[in-house]
């Protein structure tokens, strides 16, 4: 799979940070440990609540992290799409021709795959016929023999398949692009549509610190915490930590520590708290705050 053009455009729509390109989603998961949450569904399948699809929604922390690393940029999607009205007619036609070419290529691949499957089925039928013939007695076969009947059906299926292939032209597949780049120019070349980096909560330094240590981070609402930290891709590993961020001088209720420790142990995870050390300078950058983070792991144990 080809790597997308950097920086990857993250669409800002109604206060959400969304990705519509499957290439971008797989690239960020594979190379930058960004999982996000799939929120797309189909209008005809209202009960599609197990495996959702595109778009992928990113937490503000994930979007900010990618922007800080220079991997992505935030695009005002509504403003960017006003550029559709300024496209030249030739550009529109060229784009439609490219989509048609992709559809023809996809149709050819699908046809070849069906032909291969048909050949495999006919080969299996032929092998069964030969196996039955080899087991049959050496006496002359009559038209009522089972092998002859199977052979007749096999020949008939072969003739029917060849007739259908030659007479019924297959409809060319229609390609529906998930993104607008192209025909719109890449966001990097249209800075007027770019937005400032996302505003992030106070827990961002802890999020960025754990991410820099190779953890995959996911929202922690289902476990009653801020984040869930995985030692690898969440499709392959169970989470190791329930994560909650605190400020350096923030008072922590002892009941919260006990609840977090017991909950984490109950779901076979550690309870991790942490945050950046107290800033020496009010103008300290987010990078400096991330580097000064300290973490503590708490587990509940019976005595």
LINGIKA-V747244 format. One record per pair of residues at least 24 apart in sequence whose ideal C-beta (glycine too) atoms are under 7 Angstrom apart, sorted by sequence separation. I is the first residue (numbers start at 1). J is the second residue. If there is no record, write none. Layout:
{{I;J} {I;J}}
This chain:
{{3;27} {1;26} {129;154} {272;297} {273;298} {36;62} {242;269} {246;273} {248;275} {270;297} {271;298} {34;62} {126;154} {241;269} {247;275} {248;276} {271;299} {125;154} {240;269} {241;270} {242;271} {243;272} {244;273} {245;274} {246;275} {248;277} {249;278} {270;299} {239;269} {240;270} {242;272} {245;275} {248;278} {25;56} {241;272} {22;54} {34;66} {210;243} {20;54} {32;66} {265;299} {20;55} {122;157} {264;299} {265;300} {19;55} {122;158} {18;55} {19;56} {206;243} {261;298} {18;56} {260;298} {261;299} {262;300} {18;57} {19;58} {32;71} {206;245} {224;263} {261;300} {17;57} {16;57} {17;58} {257;298} {203;245} {17;60} {118;161} {202;245} {229;272} {223;267} {202;247} {17;63} {10;58} {10;63} {241;297} {111;170} {10;72} {12;74} {7;70} {8;71} {10;73} {12;75} {107;170} {7;71} {8;72} {9;73} {10;74} {11;75} {12;76} {13;77} {6;71} {7;72} {10;75} {12;77} {107;172} {7;73} {9;75} {11;77} {107;173} {106;173} {104;172} {206;274} {103;172} {106;175} {206;275} {103;173} {205;275} {103;174} {205;276} {103;175} {102;175} {99;175} {99;177} {205;286} {209;290} {204;286} {208;290} {205;289} {209;293} {205;290} {95;182} {206;293} {95;183} {205;293} {92;183} {91;183} {87;183} {81;180} {84;184} {83;184} {80;184} {75;187} {80;193} {73;187} {79;193} {73;188} {76;193} {75;193} {75;194} {76;195} {74;194} {75;195} {73;194} {74;195} {74;197} {54;178} {74;198} {68;197} {67;197} {64;197} {64;198} {63;198} {64;200} {60;198} {60;199} {61;200} {60;200} {64;204} {61;204} {65;208} {61;207} {65;211} {22;178} {21;178} {20;178} {21;179} {20;179} {59;219} {9;181} {9;187} {33;211} {5;186} {7;188} {17;198} {33;214} {35;216} {37;219} {12;195} {33;216} {35;218} {35;234}}
